[in-house]
Amino acid sequence: MSEGLSIRRFIVREADWATERSTLSNIRRIVFIVEQGVPQEQEWDGQDEKASHFIALSEDDTPIGNARLLPDGQIGRMAVISEHRGKGVGRVLLEAAVEKARHLGLPRVYLHAQTHALTFYERSGFIPFGEEFEEAGIAHREMALNLTPLADKVQRRTAVETSLDIGVKQFDTREVSWSDYRQRIRIIRRSVLVGELGLPDDFVEDPTDTDAIHWIAEDEQSGQAIGSIRMSVDGTASRLAVLPEHRGKGIGTSLLELTVSKGTRFALPLVAADALAALEPLYLGAGFEPRGDRFSAYDLPHQHYVHAVNPPDLDEVPRRQMTGDRFDNEAVIYRLGDDKKLILLRSEDDFHNIIIEMCRQATHSIRIFSPVLEHKLFDDAVLRDICSALARRNKYTHIEVLLFDSHRVVKNGHALLEIARRLPSSIQIRIVHPELRQQNHEFVLADSTGVIYRHDYEIYDGYANFSDVADANRLGRQFSRAWDSSLADPYLRTLKI
């Protein structure tokens, strides 16, 4: 990415044309129609509905620029309000459009550059070609940039969202103890591994089961165990089994993702598995890569697969170096944007109370990154009313929520889900892409300055600061990266009748 992101005084994010059409149109109207004299009939070319759009917002969430990407790879409508030019806004908008094209698997992007801006685009790697031509009475040159594929192959696959089947999941997955779930796991293994595949009886149970980590998948309606997997403490996944009638629904992928998530928490370099070669699409879909040649085991072709576990974010705040005051909700009044004091959070009440207080003071945005959107912290009538009031304040206020899995939120109901369904243009909940779930942290960002950070979403240990722009920017960049590749879930949008 570009240099100097830590001191940017603006953000760039993907925009939704359906809900932000007026804002995007106003920027283009000011820059192109009013300032540059482009005829309205040429500016509104009927292609916006099918394009990807990007918007730049200042620190106070004022729209200051936009761009769009057409399905064929053309980047255009690059516009920045005059008083915000020369600050890198156009460059970051261009980067966002290029990265989106790369995520979509496009081999190249191109654009029609005004001749005075050729140098600007050349600095980003675009090469001019062809003769100069006029467009809307302004001299242009065509420029193009060939795209190298993403290093993350999962994000390149256009079919990944369908293969994960996130929107229609009818099962739940969870870690279980071998002693409590031994019989259920044995039944699944005997049916699939021994009965169906003809593997030896010791695949039903062996001495390593006692020390291994186990997960099961359960059918939502019947509660029946329908799939299982285990992983040794050194990161070797094995005994993956899903009952035949439940295959093709994303269960195997979800179980494999759990092993990778646990490997991340154990700080393992990778998670590995020896699996049937016929299951290669499943393992590739979960981000695993084949290593070495295929081999035969139990008269069946097998392949060794590995999934590298990303190291912790280098921006992570070391817990042992943190010093601050314990949160005091009774005696101290904290002001968003003013109080720079580091506040240590060590209990459920600490987190709950400070989330309410900081969100109450937010004036334009709340962003929540939470693997499970824990009901104890976020399923709260007071927080619901705070978010609802902020979302209705004006057209520029917004609330964005990212979580790993919507199953429990949809199944059990949730205050934030309730208002997101009623105010979809201002409150959005999306699913983090599986390849960006390496960390188990949780954070809340209020406006561009307030931070609430939890090191591990299963442990009440973290900190907060009502005025820390640097940390808010750091986590904001993480949030934006996750949001740009996040997945829509139809269940989150649909109201139950």
N, C-alpha and C positions, 0 to 999 in steps of 0.2 A: 504494500500500500504506500501511499504518498507520505512524505516526510511532514513533520510539524503538526500531526493530527492532535497532539496533546494540547496545543494552544489554539485550536480552531474555535471560533466564536459562532459557529453554526453547525447544524446537522443536516445530513442528506439521507432521505429514506425513500423507499418505493411508495408511490401514491396510488390510490384507488380512483380511477376516473369516474366511476359511478357515483361515489360519494364526495369527491373533491374536485369535481369538474369546474365549479364556479371559481375556486381559488386558482387552479391551474390556468384557466382561461383568462383571468384578470391579469396574471403576470404576462402572458403572451400578448394580450391586448395592449398593455402599456408599452412593452418593448418593441413588438413588431408593427402593430397597426398604428399606434400613436407616434412612437419615436422614429421608426424607420419607414413608415408610410406603406407598409405591405397591404395590398387590398384584402378586405375581409374574406372575399370569396376564395382567395388563395390560401389564406391562413387556416380557415376551417375546411379542411380537405376531406372530411368524412372518414379518416383513418384512426381517429383517437380511440374509438371503442375497442379496437383490436390491438392497440399498442400497450406496451409497458411504460408507465410514467414514473418520474422521479421528481421530488420536490426538495428544495433547500429552505430551511427555517432558521431564523436568527435566534439568539439566546432567549428572546422573549416570545419565541414561536411565531414571529411575523414571517409570512411567506416572502422569500427574496429571490427565488430562481426555480427553474424547472427544465426538464429535458424529457424526451421520449425515445423509445426503441420500438421499431416496427418488426413484425415477425420475420421479414426477410433480412434483418440485420442492419437496416438503415437507422442511424442515430440522427435525431433532428430536434427542432424546436428548442434549441439550447438558448435560454434566456435568463439573464440576471438583471435585477433592478439596478439602475445606474449607480446609486450611492453605495452599492455593495460590490462593485466590480474591483478587480485588482486584489482581492482577498483570498483567492483560491477557490471560490464557490464554483465557478465553471469547471475547473479541473476536477473537483470531486464529483460533480454531477456526471461528467464524462466517464470517470472511473466507474461510477455506479452502473451506468448503462453498459459499459464494456463487460463488467463482471456479470451482469444479468445475462448478456448474450452468451458468455462462456458457460454459465450454469445451464442455459437452454441447449447447449451443444452446438451452437452456430460456429461454422469454420472461419467466418470473417465478419467484420462490421465495416460499414462505409457511411459516408456523410457528404453533404454538399456544404463546403466551408466558404464563408465569405472571404474574399481574397485577403483582406486586411488581417484575418485571423489564422492564416496558414501556419505561421510560426507556433501559435498556441497549440494547434493540433499536432504539429510535427514533434513537439516536446513530449507528447503522449504516444509517439510511435506511429502515427498515421503518415502515409506516403501519398503525395498528390499524383494524379495521373490524368491524362486527357487534356483537352483544351479548356480555356476559360469560357464560361457561359453566363448568361444572365438569368436570374430567377427573381421574380417580383421586382424587376428593375435594378437588381443589385448584382455585382460581379461575383461569381462563385468558381470554385474548382472542386472536382470530386476527389475524395481522399478515402483510403481504405487501410484497414489493419487486419492482418491475419492473426487468428487466435490460436494459441496453444491450448491443448486440452487441460482441464483441471487435474491437479495431482490427485484430488479426491474423486475417484471414479464413481462413487455412489451418487454424488451430486450431478454427474454427467448423465446418468441414466434417466431418460425421460419417463420411463415407466415405473420409477421407484415408488411414487405415491400410490399407484394402483396396486402394486405388488404387496405393499405393506398393509393394505386394506384397513387403514386407520379409521376411516369414517363409519364402518359398519361392524366394528368389533363386537362380538357377542361372547367374549370370554374375559376372564380375569387371570392375572399371573401374579405370583408372589413367592417369596423365599419361605421354605418350610424346614422343619427339623426332621431328620431321618427317623428318629424314634417315634414321632407322632404320625408320620405319613408313610411309613415303610410299606404297609400293606397296599395302599393305593398305588404307590409307585411300582411295586412289584407286579400288580395286575396289568398296568400299562406296558411295562417291559416284557412281561410274558406274552402278552397278546401281539405286540409289534415285533420285538427283537427276536424272540424265540419262535413264536407261532408263525409269524408272517415271513421273517427273513431266514429262519432256520439256524440262528446262532446258538451256541452252547448254553446250557442252563445257567452257567455262572454269570451270564449277562443279566439275569433277573436280580441277582444280589452277589456282592463279593465283599471281602474284608475292608476295602477302601471306602465303602459307602459310609461307614461310621464317621470318618473324618472329613468327608466331602461336604460341599455346599450344594443344597438341592433346591430346585424350583419346580413348581407345578403350574399347569394351566387348568382352570375350572370353567365349565360351561355356566354361563350366567343364569340360565333358567333353572337347570336341574341341580347345579352345584357339583356335578360329577367331575372327577379328575379326568382330563382328556389328553394331557400331555405332560412330559417331565424332561428334565435335563439335570446334570450334575457337573460340578467343576471342582477339581482338586485345588489346594491352596497355592500350588505353583502355577495355576492358570491353564490346566488341561481340561477342556470341556469334553464330555462324553455322555453316552447313554441317552442321546436325544431321541425321543419317541413321541409321536402324536397318533392318536387313534384314527383309523382310515376315514371314518365318516366326518371327521373334523379337519381334514387337511384342506389346503388351499385358502385358508382364512387368516393367514398371518400368524398362526400360533407358533410355528417353528422359528420364525423371524424374531418374534417377541422374546422367546426363551433364549435365543442366542444373544440378543441385545442385553439381557440381564447378566450374562456371563461377562460381557465386555464392560458393563457398568461396574460390576464387582471388581474386575481386574483393575479398573481405574482407581477405585477406592483403596485397593491393596498396593497401588503404585507398581504394578507388574509391567514389564516391558511389552508383553504381548499375551494374548489368549490364543491357544492352539487347539486343534482337534483333528483326529483321524476319522474320516467319515466316508460313507459310500460315495463313490464318484458320481452316482446318479443324482446325488443331492447338491451338485455344484451350483445350480441356479439359486438354491436356498441360501447357501453360504455366501455366494457373491452378493446376493441381495441384502445380507446382514453386514456387509463390509469386510468379509474375510477374503484372503487371497490364497490361491494354491501355491504350494512350495514343493519343489522336487517332482519326480516322476510318479505316476500312478503305480500302485503295488497291489498285490493280491493278499487278502486276509479272509480266512474262512470261506475260500473259494468265491469271493466277491471282490470286484475291483474297488479299491479305496484311494483316497487322496488325502495328503496332509494339508491342512489349511491353517493360516495364522491371521490374526487381527492385531495390528500394532495398536498399543494403547498410548494415546497422546500424553505427553508429560503435562504436569500442572501448568497453568498459565503463569508466565514469568511475572505478570503484574500482580499475582496473588499477594495479599498482605500477610507477612509472617506473623502468626499468632503470638509467638514468644516475644516479639519485639514491641508488642502493643501495650501501651499504658494509657489509662484514662480513668474517668469517673464512672461509677455504677449509675445506672439510670434511676432517677428519682422523679417519679411522675407527680408527686405531691408537692414538693418544696420548690422545684425549679421550673421555670417557664422557658421553653426553648422556642426560638424564632427561626423559621425557615429562611435561609439566605443571610442570616446575621451571626448566629452562634456557631463558632468554629470548634467547639469543644468535642473531643472524642468521647463517646459514651459507650461503655462496655455493657453488653447484654448477656445475661446468664440464666434466664428462666423464660418459661412460656409467657408469663405475665409481662416480663420486660418487652418481649417482641410484640405481643399483642397490643399493649398500650402505646408503644412508640409508633407502630404502624398506623394506628388510629390518629395519633396526634400529628404525625408528619403529613399524612394524606389529607387531613383536615385543613392544613395550611397551604396545600398545593393550589396554584392559581391557573396552571395551563396544562400540566401533564403528569400522569402517574404511569410508571412502567414497572411491571412485576415479572420477575423471572423465578419460577418456582416449580420444581419437578412434579409435585403433587398438589399444589395449591391447598395446603393442609387446612382442613375445616376448622380446627381449633384457632387458627390465626386469621383466616381470610373469609370464612363463612359467617359473617357477622352483620347484623342488621344496621349497626351504626356505620360500618365501612361501606355497606351497600348504599346507604343514603348519601354519604360523602361523595362516593364515586358518581352517583346519579346526578347530584347537584353540579359537580364539576363538568360532567359530560353535557349538561344542558345549558351551561353558562353562556357559551357562544360557539360559533362554528369552528374555532381554532383549538378549543380544548379537546383533549383526547386521552384515552386510557388504553394501554396495550398490555396484554398478559400472555406470557409464554409458559407452557407446561409440557411435560414429557408424555403424558398419557391422560386422555380425557375420561377414561372409563369410570373411575370412581366419582368424578365430578358430575357426569351425566346420570349415573345410576342413583346416586344418593341426593342429588340436587345441590345447588350452591348459590349463595346470594349473588356472587359476581356473575355467574352464568345467567341468572335470572335477568339482571339488568342489561347484560351484553346482548341478550336476545331481543330486548325491547328497544335498545339504543344501538343498533349495529353500526351506524355511521360514526359513532363517537367512542364506543367501547368494543374492542376486538380481542378475542382469545384465539390463539393459534398453537399448533403443536411443533415443538422443536424437532428438527430433522435428526434422525437417529445418529448420524455421524457427528453431531455437535453436542452430544450428551456426555462428554468426557468428565465433566465436573459435576459434583453433587451439591454445589453451593446454591444459595438462594439469595436474591436481593430485591430491594424495592428502591426505585429512583423517583423522587418528587421534584418536579420542575427540572432545572438543570443544575441543581446544587445539593439536594438532600439525598443521603444514602443510608440505607439499612442493609447490613450484610450479615449473612449467616454462613459460617464455614461449611456446614454440612446440614442438609435439610432434615436430618433425623436427630440432630443434637442442638440443644438450645445454647449456642455459644457463638457470639459475634459482636458486632459493634454498630454504631450509628453516628452520623454527623449531620447536623442541620445545615451546614455550609462548608462543603468541600467540593469545589468545582473540578479539581484535578481527578479525584476519585470518581465523581459522577461521570466525567468524560470517559475515564478508563472503562468503567462498567457499562456506560452507554454505548461504547464501541462494540463491546461484547454482545450487548443486547441487539444492536443493529445487525451485526453479522448473523446472529441466530434468527432474527426476524426476517431477513432477506431470503433465507432458504427454508423458512418454516412452512408447514403444511396446513392446509385448511381441513377442517373436520366438519362434515355436514351435521353431525349430531350436536355440535356446539351451536349451530345456527337454528336448529329446528325446535319450535315450541311443541311440547307435548300436549296432546288434545285429550 
